[in-house]
Amino acid sequence: MDDRPDVETSADEGPDDPEVAALYALVAERLKQAHTRVHALHASEEAKTALTRQLLIVTETAKRDLPEAARRLSRFVQDLDEGLPPLG
């Protein structure tokens, strides 16, 4: 049996909380946009693979620490906007 708390029934920060649900939706949409941008980059497949892995790490982080995932994603997108290689 899984001993982790059920996210849907968590009294503190479950998806039933409108603010948390909105942040999940925002992070999900921004992750989708970031994946699209990475796919469209004029870069080697190796570079795109490395960037995609960083986005997958953000996705995994969102499952445990949504605010941290949002911060990481913001840094990633900012680096893309500035033409810098995102470092995670």
N, C-alpha and C positions, 0 to 999 in steps of 0.2 A: 504494500500500500504506500502511496505517496504521502510523505509527511509534510510537504510544503503547504503553506496556507493557500487556500483557494482564492485566487485574485478576484474573482467575481463577487465573493462574499466578504472580502476584507473591509472592515469598518473604516479604516483610515484612508486608503487610497485605491479603491477598486474602480473598475470601469464605470460603475454607477455614478461616480463623482464627475459632474459635468466638466470641471476644470481638467481633470486627469484625462478624460475621454477626448477633450479638445486637444490636449498636448499630444496624446497618442496619434490622433488624426493628423496633426501638423507635422510631427516627426515622420510619420509614414509617407505623407505627400512629399516632404522635402527629401526623404531617402529616394523615392521614386525619381524625382527630378535630378538628384545627384547621379544616380545610376545612368540616366539618359545622357547627362552631360559627359560622364566618363566614356560611355559608349561612343559618343560623337567626337571625342578628342582625336586630334591628329598626333597620335603617339604610337609607340610600339605596342604589340600585344602584351608583352611582358609588363610594360608600364600600366596598361589598362587593367591587367590581372592584379597587380599590386594595389591599385586604387580600389578595385572592386572588393578585394579582401578587406581593406580598411573600412569600406562601407558595411560589409558583413559583420565586422567587429562592432560597429555602431549599432547594427540591428540586434546583435546578441546583448549588447549593453542595455538596450532599451527594455529588454525583458526583466532586467534586474534593477536598473537605475535609470529611469526615464529622464530625469533632469540632466544627468551626466551625459547620456546619449545625445540629448539636444545640444549641449555645449560642444561635444565632440563634432557633431554634424555641422554646427555653425562654423567652427574653426576650419573644418574640411572645405566647406563651401567658400569661406573667405579666402583660403589659400588658392582654390581654383580661380576665384574672381581676380586675384592679384597675379595669376600666372605662376604661382609657386607650386612646387610639388607638395601636396598635403602629406604631413608626417604623422598623422594619427592622433 
